Amino acid sequence: MKGCFLFQVLGIFLLCGSVVSKECTNSPSQLSSHTVRYERLKSKNETWKEERFAHNHLIPTDDSAWSNLLPRKILREEEELSWSILYKEMKNHGGFRLAGDFLKEVSLDDVRLDSNSAHWRAQQTNLEYLLMLDVDSLVWSFRKTAGLPTPGKPYGGWEGPDVELRGHFVGHYLSATAQMWASTHSDTLREKMLAVVSALSACQKKMGTGYLSAFPSEFFDRFEAIKPVWAPYYTIHKILAGLLDQYTFSDNAEALEMTRWMVEYFYNRVQKVITKYSVERHWLSLNEETGGMNDVLYRLFTIMGDPKHLLLAHLFDKPCFLGLLAVQADDISGFHANTHIPIVIGSQMRYEVTGDPLYKTIATFFMDIVNSSHSYATGGTSVSEFWSDPKRLASTLQTENEESCTTYNMLKVSRNLFRWTREVAYADYYERALTNGVLGIQRGVEPGVMIYMLPQGRGVSKAVSYHQWGTPFDSFWCCYGTGIESFSKLGDSIYFEEEGSVPSLYIIQYISSSLDWKSGKIVLDQKVDPVVSWDPYLHVTLTSSLKEGAAVQSSTLNLRIPIWTMSEGAKATLNAESLDLPAPGSFLTVKWSAGDKLTLQLPISLRTEPIKDDRPEYASVQAILYGPYLLSGYSSGDWDIKTDSSNSVADWMDPVPAAYNNHLVTFSQDSGGSTFVLTNSNQSIRMEKLSKSGSDASVLATFRLIFDNASEEITTIREAIGKTVMLEPFDRPGMVLVHQGTENNLGVTDYPDDETKSTFHLVAGLDGKDDSVSLESVSQKGCYVYSGVNYSSSTCTKLSCYSASSEAEFNQAISFVMNKGRSEYHPISFFANGASRIFLLAPLQSFRDESYTVYFNIRR
């Protein structure tokens, strides 16, 4: 009883701002990195492991600086009493109204993505992955910990039975499947997620204490003793959040009871620590990553109204970090980014639950400093998992930029801020980060293949970062967990509604979808034409129909006019009547009834954006954007662009015409049992083995046919046979394949003065096969592009002339299969005039394994 009384008193102190807290670890400790923790776990070097742990847990010496930062910066005497009363009211009445006039989230159940959209394809790829995963393998370590039989085999990677973070992905899986079920109502998925919950429930009941995890509770003994252990509360947060999402999205009452029982166990555990030692000891332990424990506990409190949940949530509000933000100090450099963003998200829930405006101020300031000083053009943040010095990002460009988890969490921060404020800037940020930092972390439509980091250096590739692409069954990094969640809830921030006598809907993302708007009594359809480079407009059409049996009523639609558009050329019509459009960065508000039709046309322009770096020597380091799309250049490291004093980006960039994709080809031959393709290898034309699409090799094996008649148009590549062509390497616009005389190797150079050296007749293959072609030199009749017979990789090609003595072999060596290009132009593609070459640019999200450069050195 004594411990219980102390914990209740502590709750009042927490609310009144009277707790002395410990200072944060504000040092770029490698141990805070998940990557290094995994290495430490596998390492046999005990000395190194102890050094890393000691470096992470610095013992602070000055407590006084933080003594009044929780829960508010300035707390007057009379407010102390009101907070005490408020706490007592919570105990007596089980809760109170949420703070603020917030926009209401639209249920995922009511939103359906258009099957022709890129967002639907990403969602579907993720659904396929969720269905691939095996229930027994997912819960294997949970059953092992509970002492239950363990059928099947455990997964590997971070879910391996010897990895201390095991179980975290299962929590994410519970959240992702709940959200995906709401988004798709896949019955097969529902059966699988119910089976996981049931299996976990059996584990919890077998242990009998409320504890549930894939690792033993002894991990928390080490955590509480400030001994090395890999973030056990991080995993517990994921499990709690997953169970709570199962209740929230699929109404699984068993999952809610499991959550309550787990929280009771940890409430008692934390109480014992504070009773035995002090609350300061608890704060010290929070130097270890705890995920979003505060967030999930505040959420649970809003559902169950139990003040113990509120109190425990407060105890996971890391006061030393929130304190920095409370005094508005941009001092987050050196902090592990994804440890601390979830704490801010939890503080946002604290604002919503308690109404304390300090926590709104904290979140607003945090978003401001991350966006203004620590964010890349993608909208993402962090380098090697940490925040670097503010406005010094030019020095950080490399392969280990933007941990995907951080983008997932920053989207939550901006989403909450938008709901509170209705400010377009937060919706614009959401669009940018989703478009550039989330949609490109899948490898095309391959289920279960995602990245950890989003490289942003020069000549980088998603395939050659430290982690590279993950695998479906042996990775399970933290970013796999957030990845499967991100692609399960793509419909959750398109629409928000405002309650009132006249229903009001905010449309903040332009994504083809439909909404069953229950309060508006209509089904709203949003159709967004695919964005392309040759038509610089965003085209949106909204229509609606009355729900069956509903009476006609009026409502209000609020459409975001993003900051990246312009007033000139913008148009909107309602039932064919023109509307006046507000300035970019605001909302177009219209009165709406079922049967109305609205069209919106927003100009999309090219622009450059300097990197967040205030040093003059880096002023020329800039990103290129097209509306919300960050463009990256196919490049192995080149990045120089000289603009000749032009102020308009359009003066040195041109859209790639739509018809050009019809002109892309790859030439292949079979030799020695392998398929080889004609390849531009460092400006030398060689035969290389066929590789998978989406790679540098596929880029180098793709050429554009340039016809002697510039207006020539073809719909299939077979129509090119019989025509005169030049071959332009896909990633080197402005250069062409040339011969240098007979029996000399072919090469690639800028357009030569003598075009005859680069011009060929594309003729039917001399080997007589139906699907083959040959390339005959225009300047030297009877001489052809020649590879050889029975060759190996990297064989050089040359111009060789007809030889009667070896006619069969000669005809074989000059005959190629001409197929559609291994690479193709993205619909949003541009040519940019560089200082020494022309760059091909496409959205960063479209790159798979290809090398690219995000930022350019743009000088006038």
FENWOFEN-V709623 format. One record per pair of residues at least 6 apart in sequence whose ideal C-beta (glycine too) atoms are under 6 Angstrom apart, sorted by the first residue. I is the first residue (numbers start at 0). GAP is how many residues later the second one is. If there is no record, write none. Layout:
I:GAP / I:GAP
This chain:
2:268 / 2:272 / 5:269 / 6:264 / 10:300 / 11:72 / 11:75 / 12:6 / 13:300 / 14:68 / 14:72 / 15:64 / 15:67 / 16:51 / 16:53 / 16:54 / 16:55 / 16:58 / 18:51 / 18:260 / 19:43 / 19:47 / 20:45 / 20:262 / 20:298 / 20:299 / 21:38 / 21:258 / 21:261 / 21:262 / 22:37 / 22:297 / 23:296 / 23:297 / 24:33 / 24:262 / 25:308 / 26:307 / 27:306 / 27:358 / 28:26 / 28:27 / 29:6 / 30:21 / 30:25 / 31:304 / 32:352 / 33:444 / 36:193 / 39:9 / 39:12 / 40:123 / 52:175 / 56:169 / 56:230 / 65:254 / 65:257 / 68:250 / 68:254 / 68:257 / 69:249 / 70:285 / 71:286 / 72:253 / 72:285 / 89:217 / 90:216 / 93:211 / 94:210 / 97:254 / 98:253 / 98:256 / 99:320 / 101:317 / 101:318 / 102:316 / 102:393 / 102:395 / 103:393 / 105:389 / 105:391 / 107:74 / 107:75 / 107:383 / 107:384 / 108:73 / 109:405 / 109:406 / 110:380 / 110:402 / 110:404 / 111:402 / 112:6 / 112:7 / 112:10 / 112:378 / 112:400 / 113:6 / 113:398 / 113:399 / 116:395 / 118:371 / 118:392 / 121:317 / 121:365 / 122:364 / 122:367 / 124:317 / 124:320 / 124:322 / 125:358 / 125:361 / 126:53 / 127:319 / 128:318 / 128:319 / 129:47 / 134:60 / 134:61 / 135:15 / 135:16 / 136:15 / 136:18 / 137:32 / 138:60 / 139:10 / 139:14 / 140:13 / 140:20 / 140:25 / 140:73 / 141:58 / 141:61 / 141:72 / 142:7 / 143:6 / 144:69 / 144:71 / 145:57 / 145:60 / 145:61 / 147:58 / 153:7 / 154:318 / 155:318 / 156:317 / 156:318 / 156:319 / 157:7 / 157:318 / 157:319 / 158:7 / 158:10 / 158:317 / 163:66 / 164:65 / 164:70 / 165:48 / 165:49 / 166:46 / 166:47 / 166:68 / 167:67 / 167:70 / 168:307 / 168:312 / 170:67 / 170:68 / 170:71 / 171:66 / 171:309 / 171:312 / 171:313 / 173:68 / 173:72 / 174:66 / 174:67 / 174:70 / 174:310 / 175:308 / 175:309 / 175:312 / 176:12 / 176:16 / 177:67 / 177:68 / 177:71 / 177:72 / 178:70 / 178:309 / 178:310 / 179:9 / 179:308 / 180:8 / 180:9 / 180:69 / 181:67 / 182:308 / 196:49 / 196:58 / 200:53 / 200:57 / 203:8 / 203:54 / 208:56 / 209:51 / 209:52 / 209:54 / 209:55 / 210:6 / 210:54 / 211:50 / 218:10 / 218:13 / 219:12 / 221:7 / 222:6 / 222:9 / 222:62 / 223:49 / 230:57 / 230:58 / 232:57 / 232:60 / 233:55 / 233:57 / 236:54 / 236:55 / 236:56 / 236:59 / 239:19 / 239:56 / 240:55 / 242:12 / 242:15 / 242:16 / 243:15 / 245:6 / 245:9 / 246:8 / 246:9 / 266:41 / 266:45 / 269:45 / 272:9 / 273:8 / 285:32 / 288:50 / 289:26 / 290:51 / 291:50 / 291:53 / 291:54 / 292:23 / 293:19 / 293:22 / 293:23 / 293:52 / 294:50 / 294:51 / 294:54 / 296:12 / 296:15 / 296:16 / 297:15 / 297:51 / 297:52 / 297:55 / 299:9 / 300:8 / 300:9 / 317:25 / 320:19 / 320:22 / 321:25 / 321:40 / 323:7 / 324:37 / 324:40 / 324:41 / 325:36 / 327:37 / 329:39 / 329:60 / 331:55 / 332:54 / 332:55 / 332:56 / 334:52 / 335:49 / 335:50 / 336:44 / 336:45 / 336:50 / 336:69 / 337:65 / 337:67 / 337:68 / 340:68 / 341:67 / 343:19 / 343:22 / 343:69 / 344:67 / 346:12 / 346:15 / 347:15 / 347:68 / 349:9 / 350:8 / 350:9 / 366:46 / 366:50 / 369:11 / 372:17 / 372:18 / 372:239 / 373:7 / 373:13 / 374:6 / 375:80 / 376:232 / 376:246 / 376:253 / 377:58 / 377:59 / 377:252 / 378:50 / 378:53 / 378:54 / 378:58 / 379:22 / 379:27 / 379:57 / 380:25 / 381:21 / 381:24 / 382:13 / 382:18 / 383:16 / 384:18 / 387:8 / 390:221 / 390:222 / 390:223 / 391:221 / 392:218 / 392:219 / 392:220 / 393:217 / 393:219 / 393:224 / 393:227 / 396:59 / 396:60 / 397:59 / 398:56 / 398:61 / 398:66 / 399:53 / 399:66 / 400:53 / 400:55 / 401:52 / 402:50 / 403:37 / 403:75 / 404:73 / 404:74 / 404:77 / 406:26 / 406:30 / 407:74 / 407:78 / 410:19 / 410:22 / 413:12 / 413:15 / 413:16 / 414:78 / 416:9 / 417:8 / 417:9 / 423:136 / 423:161 / 426:81 / 426:133 / 427:134 / 427:135 / 429:63 / 430:78 / 430:197 / 431:196 / 434:193 / 435:194 / 435:408 / 437:48 / 438:406 / 439:404 / 439:405 / 440:9 / 440:10 / 440:42 / 441:8 / 442:6 / 442:26 / 442:405 / 443:404 / 447:24 / 448:20 / 449:20 / 449:30 / 449:33 / 450:11 / 451:15 / 451:25 / 451:27 / 452:12 / 454:10 / 455:398 / 457:179 / 457:181 / 457:395 / 458:176 / 458:177 / 458:178 / 458:392 / 458:394 / 460:388 / 460:390 / 462:6 / 462:386 / 469:10 / 493:15 / 493:17 / 493:19 / 494:12 / 494:20 / 495:10 / 496:8 / 497:6 / 501:54 / 502:16 / 502:17 / 502:52 / 503:52 / 504:52 / 505:52 / 506:52 / 507:52 / 509:18 / 509:30 / 511:15 / 511:16 / 512:13 / 513:11 / 514:9 / 515:7 / 516:7 / 519:35 / 520:26 / 520:29 / 520:32 / 521:22 / 521:24 / 521:72 / 522:22 / 523:20 / 524:18 / 525:16 / 526:14 / 527:12 / 528:10 / 529:297 / 530:297 / 531:295 / 532:122 / 532:295 / 532:296 / 532:297 / 533:121 / 533:124 / 535:68 / 536:64 / 536:66 / 537:64 / 537:66 / 538:62 / 539:60 / 540:58 / 541:56 / 542:54 / 543:50 / 545:48 / 553:37 / 553:39 / 554:37 / 556:33 / 556:35 / 557:29 / 557:31 / 558:29 / 560:21 / 560:23 / 560:25 / 560:27 / 562:21 / 562:22 / 563:63 / 564:19 / 564:37 / 564:38 / 565:37 / 568:34 / 569:11 / 569:32 / 569:33 / 570:30 / 571:7 / 571:9 / 571:28 / 572:26 / 573:16 / 573:24 / 574:21 / 574:22 / 580:7 / 581:6 / 603:23 / 605:20 / 605:43 / 605:44 / 605:47 / 606:18 / 607:14 / 607:16 / 607:41 / 608:14 / 608:16 / 609:12 / 610:10 / 610:244 / 619:237 / 619:238 / 619:239 / 620:234 / 621:236 / 622:232 / 623:7 / 628:199 / 628:214 / 629:214 / 630:210 / 631:212 / 631:220 / 631:222 / 632:206 / 632:208 / 632:220 / 633:97 / 633:206 / 634:218 / 635:215 / 638:214 / 638:217 / 638:218 / 639:194 / 639:195 / 639:217 / 640:193 / 640:215 / 640:217 / 641:193 / 641:217 / 642:9 / 642:217 / 644:215 / 645:6 / 651:181 / 652:177 / 652:179 / 653:177 / 654:175 / 655:169 / 655:173 / 658:54 / 659:165 / 660:163 / 660:164 / 661:52 / 662:41 / 662:42 / 663:38 / 663:40 / 663:157 / 663:160 / 664:38 / 664:52 / 664:153 / 664:156 / 665:11 / 665:35 / 665:36 / 665:153 / 665:155 / 665:156 / 666:11 / 666:149 / 666:151 / 667:7 / 667:9 / 667:149 / 668:7 / 668:118 / 668:147 / 670:119 / 670:120 / 671:118 / 673:15 / 674:15 / 675:11 / 675:13 / 676:13 / 676:24 / 678:7 / 678:9 / 678:21 / 678:22 / 679:20 / 679:49 / 679:68 / 682:64 / 682:65 / 683:63 / 684:61 / 684:112 / 685:108 / 685:110 / 686:100 / 686:108 / 687:105 / 688:104 / 690:6 / 692:129 / 693:154 / 693:155 / 694:154 / 695:154 / 695:155 / 697:124 / 697:125 / 698:31 / 698:32 / 698:124 / 698:151 / 700:121 / 701:28 / 701:119 / 701:120 / 701:121 / 702:24 / 703:24 / 704:15 / 704:20 / 705:20 / 705:22 / 706:16 / 706:18 / 707:16 / 713:6 / 719:42 / 720:41 / 722:39 / 723:35 / 723:37 / 724:35 / 724:37 / 725:10 / 725:32 / 725:33 / 726:10 / 727:8 / 728:6 / 728:19 / 729:93 / 730:109 / 732:98 / 732:105 / 732:107 / 733:104 / 734:13 / 734:15 / 735:22 / 736:11 / 737:9 / 737:11 / 737:14 / 737:19 / 737:20 / 738:7 / 738:18 / 738:38 / 738:60 / 741:41 / 741:57 / 741:59 / 742:55 / 743:54 / 744:51 / 744:53 / 745:51 / 751:6 / 755:22 / 755:23 / 758:19 / 759:15 / 760:15 / 761:11 / 762:11 / 762:13 / 764:7 / 764:8 / 764:9 / 764:50 / 765:8 / 765:45 / 765:48 / 765:49 / 766:44 / 766:45 / 766:48 / 770:46 / 771:43 / 771:45 / 772:43 / 772:45 / 773:10 / 773:40 / 773:41 / 774:9 / 774:10 / 775:8 / 776:6 / 776:22 / 781:19 / 781:20 / 782:16 / 782:18 / 783:30 / 784:12 / 785:12 / 785:14 / 785:27 / 785:28 / 786:10 / 786:26 / 787:7 / 787:25 / 788:20 / 788:23 / 788:24 / 802:7 / 825:16 / 825:20 / 827:15 / 828:13 / 829:11 / 830:7 / 831:7 / 831:9
